[in-house]
Amino acid sequence: MTELTTLEAQTYQKQRNQWWDVWDQFKTHKGALIGAGFFIFVLLFVYLGPLVWSIDSQYIDIRARNQGPSWAHPMGTDQLGRDMLARLMAGGRTSIAVGLTAMGLALIVGTFVGVIAGYFRRLDGVLMRLTDLFLALPILPLLLVIIMLFRDPLRASFGPEAGIFILIVFVIGITSWMPTARIVRGDVLALKEREFVLAARSIGTPPHRMVLRHILPNVLSPIMVSATLGIATAIITESALSFLGLGFPSDFPTWGRLLFDGTDWLQRNPERVIWPGLAISLTVLSVNYIGDGLRDALDPRIRGR
Amino acid sequence: MLTFTIRRLLMAIPTLLFISLIIFLILDLAPSDPTGSLPLTIPPEVRADIRASLGLDEPIHIRFLLWLQQFFVNEPLNLFEHWTGWDLGGEDRTRVISWQTRSPVVDIIAERMPQTLWVVGTAYIVGILIALPIGIYSAYKQYSVFDQAGTFITMVGFSIPPFFSGVLVIVIFAVQLQWFPSVYDTTHEVTDWDSLVIQLKQMILPVMVLALQITSQISRFMRASMLDNLSQDYVRTARAKGLTESVVVLVHVVRNSMIPVITVIALGVPQVFGGAIITEQVFKVNGLGHLLIGAIQGGDIPTVQTLTFIFAVLIVLFNLIADVLYGILDPRIRYD
């Protein structure tokens, strides 16, 4: 009877999903665990926070302007009397949405280019030259130029908020796919020589199914790691653009924009700079730690050690 | 090695031409009007004259070729004449003219360059000098308290964007403590000891902000590279020979670990120029980044085109330098 249960336990262990192993390894990385916890907290704060803290971020109370922290306004108010806590939540929603969508776009483009370049030898040279070319472009100056020049027409056709959102997500995504493409291409090149690919080809698997069924699941781990790091760079780039005054307008705040607006009131209310700055830095820090932990957890050579 | 370098240099030419074309097309396709910031009272025909005087009524390929000729032929010739004093008969050579100031773009860049080089160059050197010992020691004592603290600090330095760390040090050191000025005074000239002290004081804050970023990037690389090398067989051999620990680490391991780190340092040089845009904006350093932002906001296409292209040249050049250095330093790498 006892033998049976141990046997059962063993078979149960064998059927364990590999993602549980990843999770077990991930848990051993303290920084990554704290980072993940904090990132979830930030997500709850910006998306569910407005349900608890019901002041509208656009509500102007001019008599309560430039206030320090108090019970009515825990983070004070800005020069128009708008509540900073509500604005921080609204700003975080935009910043994180930009980070996630831009990362998604960069990931799709990067994975596509990387897989195609790695799998189809004829396209490899062309696509990798294109990647090198994009890597040689000076990103920040070009971002500034593109945004400065295309802001107004997009605003006119999609509305002020959606237009600038599309523009910023597009430019960040289109200028940050190159590292992913390179990593994925290298992995695909190595995978292509493995026996299971040969076996799959010998039974006549067509290329599209080969890529979707055999190649992509095996390059998932570098993609996931670059995804987390991509969120961090996207959030920082967006804030940098907002800080240079070329991002979102002031009545549609992001963390970078709040920081930029706060710098004019630095001597009087330094906390107006510190809160959004802390929000950006801590979110990026937590995302970086998650990426660090994921890299270890997804590497089968490190896992279980 | 030499053939590799020559081949890469030849490869760089079409790449750079293509990049300049992309930049030109982006600038040209964008619906911006360089006369848009002029007063509205200017009648349309005068406005058209202004556009014609800027050369905007030429077709696009003529303008692109003209820019290429001005940048690649005329400007180097002018520079050559200036350096050697010879007269090559170039009175009718046209130069790349800024639309904002109506002076040659190259002259403005030469004027702004020292500020950027002073601040960014100092920060880069300071950052490297701090990063290397941290990386070496934290790899040598892996998982020690120093290593944990060092890793955490580099992570923080990685995550704090310069526009926040810059503002933060201004709040602390300029507003609260009032030790250093928050604005970099570009007109300040160093003539004697006192003015040198003032110059150093105003450089501290921007250098600190830039150096934090550089330190965290390079010390992470140094640590990883040291860890790779410390577990290699030649280290055990060196210890078995009875070499002292300091010789093993500082001579054998560090020298080998420096190979990838030096290429990373070379690759980072153009990035620092790009990243300095934000730091220059925060501290009002009147350098190249500041010039670029001003030119973008004023719709000054020749300046933006030339500056962005110079950034691109720097990136391509330092990529090449990194590859060549890698080949020279690491005898295992053969490009032929």
Boltz contact constraints between the chains, C-beta under 6 A:
constraints:
  - contact:
      token1: [A, 136]
      token2: [B, 312]
      max_distance: 6.0
  - contact:
      token1: [A, 136]
      token2: [B, 315]
      max_distance: 6.0
  - contact:
      token1: [A, 136]
      token2: [B, 316]
      max_distance: 6.0
  - contact:
      token1: [A, 138]
      token2: [B, 274]
      max_distance: 6.0
  - contact:
      token1: [A, 138]
      token2: [B, 308]
      max_distance: 6.0
  - contact:
      token1: [A, 138]
      token2: [B, 311]
      max_distance: 6.0
  - contact:
      token1: [A, 138]
      token2: [B, 312]
      max_distance: 6.0
  - contact:
      token1: [A, 140]
      token2: [B, 274]
      max_distance: 6.0
  - contact:
      token1: [A, 140]
      token2: [B, 277]
      max_distance: 6.0
  - contact:
      token1: [A, 141]
      token2: [B, 292]
      max_distance: 6.0
  - contact:
      token1: [A, 141]
      token2: [B, 308]
      max_distance: 6.0
  - contact:
      token1: [A, 141]
      token2: [B, 311]
      max_distance: 6.0
  - contact:
      token1: [A, 144]
      token2: [B, 296]
      max_distance: 6.0
  - contact:
      token1: [A, 145]
      token2: [B, 296]
      max_distance: 6.0
  - contact:
      token1: [A, 145]
      token2: [B, 304]
      max_distance: 6.0
  - contact:
      token1: [A, 148]
      token2: [B, 296]
      max_distance: 6.0
  - contact:
      token1: [A, 149]
      token2: [B, 30]
      max_distance: 6.0
  - contact:
      token1: [A, 149]
      token2: [B, 32]
      max_distance: 6.0
  - contact:
      token1: [A, 153]
      token2: [B, 31]
      max_distance: 6.0
  - contact:
      token1: [A, 236]
      token2: [B, 161]
      max_distance: 6.0
  - contact:
      token1: [A, 240]
      token2: [B, 278]
      max_distance: 6.0
  - contact:
      token1: [A, 243]
      token2: [B, 163]
      max_distance: 6.0
  - contact:
      token1: [A, 263]
      token2: [B, 167]
      max_distance: 6.0
  - contact:
      token1: [A, 267]
      token2: [B, 175]
      max_distance: 6.0
  - contact:
      token1: [A, 270]
      token2: [B, 171]
      max_distance: 6.0
  - contact:
      token1: [A, 273]
      token2: [B, 167]
      max_distance: 6.0
  - contact:
      token1: [A, 277]
      token2: [B, 164]
      max_distance: 6.0
  - contact:
      token1: [A, 281]
      token2: [B, 159]
      max_distance: 6.0
  - contact:
      token1: [A, 281]
      token2: [B, 160]
      max_distance: 6.0
  - contact:
      token1: [A, 281]
      token2: [B, 164]
      max_distance: 6.0
  - contact:
      token1: [A, 284]
      token2: [B, 159]
      max_distance: 6.0
  - contact:
      token1: [A, 285]
      token2: [B, 159]
      max_distance: 6.0
  - contact:
      token1: [A, 288]
      token2: [B, 159]
      max_distance: 6.0
